């Protein structure tokens, strides 16, 4: 019942401890999934896993779990917590094992065979899950226990698990009529297939939408090494003599900040914005409409007015009203700030006698000039001080040592799916090994965009498993022998993703189901970890020139700190636009689904007051993987929701002495280690002693006084 996801905390869990015997496998002994991995912490044997191993392992995994569930549901003994709830927690170990490895490769190192299998598996897995959640005998046992939960003498964690199981089954449709269950099953299968197709289209469209130019002159502003890399990319694609700039998953593209040729900037942004809506085999518009309609119909079938209402009920936000209020409170001041920033950009253009009105493709280029004029530095001055390995080991790991007493040791013996992946043993303050951490920093054409954390093996006291946690980034890989120098945002992302890793590594839950936390809470610990990137003690330890070893000059650091709120109007507005689009699509009733995706998008942005042409959404609908294939459906607001907790937590750390073991141990004990064993907001109150305040977030984003 703990299907693996490419998400922090909601990750897969591996095999059982000695108190549990995994069912006999019908897989061939040569299949690496036939038995639990013999590597430390059941780390996946990537050197032995081949494409052809997955299909039979998935089939056998589903067969095994189906048999286990049938045995639980048909048990003639009266239902008990052990023979029903705990038995379900132990079930499906093979399926979790193969799912974790498959999900990792699908996200980080996919190929045509795996993509074809993913499309084939999606509806089968949906049907398998439905067969469990909609099993009337199984639900009857759960409900019988739930109805007398106060008389079972369960400990707090076990009682909460029982309550979660009951909620999960009800929300999955366990109380529906047989006829409605059949409708729900059909919808779930279609949605699984469509979401998989959407995700695969996004990846293929990104590769197909790369900008191709004919001359080096068109790439003026890029470094010679970057232009050489563009030539090499073109050669790989059979375009000798040309230059190719790949696009990343967000609307904004890195090249927009440095390209001096305005026509090239315009083409690059246009290529990004058109993804998934320009016709052809990777066009996602019809898929979006089908997903939106099916989600709305599914919500109504389950008793909700729309999909957002259904989804938010199980999050900390609880209601669409709460989310709409949050987004609306930020929209007007954010756009006002963005308009002020746009006026500064126009002044910079006019000062150069540019003779044109600023457009979206000019923003990054001229905002960097405004920053340079105002603070006497540009973002490029920082990169020599942000070498990747130093950021990771002397920054991210250093902060974790100061805060929690963790130490790290790189190892070369564990197999990886690609040579760029690095693995580290993670040791607790007492010297015991806490986890294994893997780090996959570089972008690839067969790797999905963005950055994320996922578990190869999740922690569970019941199953006797310890965490194996992965971080994935999408940093451009330099030429052989060249250093990997990060942007300021890439440094932030490295700290952010490690915050997810810490959340998983510190988990001390008994039951696999309770490793999961609400979607709008999951980003909170990762955003908190971003604070250490600019913490003086941490920054001084890693921000050193990659050639000379000289520390970043204090005057440069002061300028970085002074400019912390620079361009915040843009950053908040592009995020809000995407969040509001996510809600607009998912607050529709079935009879309100539009026929024109782009027209609906434009109207939704206008209605929300964020239709500012110079600041397009961070994601447009047709490549918005978070919401149409990535688990953030009606949940993209969660980054802002979690940032309220994050900003308040940063203040708490500052008020209590900053980067100290005492503070870190308190954060770990009251919050990071608890998983989903109690209400998320109660967990926060246990940590901070009060409810979170919104003022720190408003101040951080420069939105006070608006």
HUGIFEN-V70813 format. One record per run of one state. SS is the DSSP state (H for helix, E for strand, - for the rest). FROM is the first residue (numbers start at 1). LEN is the number of residues. If there is no record, write none. Layout:
# HUGIFEN-V70813
ss-><SS SS>
from-><FROM FROM>
len-><LEN LEN>
This chain:
# HUGIFEN-V70813
ss-><- H - H - H - H - H - H - H - H - H - E - H - H - E - H - H - H - H - H - H - H - E H - E - E - E - E - E - E - E - E - H - H - H - H - E - E - H - H - H - H - H - H - H - H - H - H ->
from-><1 40 43 51 74 81 91 93 109 112 134 136 148 149 152 156 172 178 209 211 214 216 220 224 237 243 246 254 258 262 274 285 302 307 313 320 352 360 376 380 384 387 388 405 407 412 422 428 433 443 452 458 460 461 465 466 468 476 485 486 488 506 512 516 524 535 536 543 544 545 551 552 554 563 568 587 590 593 597 609 621 624 625 629 638 656 661 673 680 689 695 701>
len-><39 3 8 23 7 10 2 16 3 22 2 12 1 3 4 16 6 31 2 3 2 4 4 13 6 3 8 4 4 12 11 17 5 6 7 32 8 16 4 4 3 1 17 2 5 10 6 5 10 9 6 2 1 4 1 2 8 9 1 2 18 6 4 8 11 1 7 1 1 6 1 2 9 5 19 3 3 4 12 12 3 1 4 9 18 5 12 7 9 6 6 6>
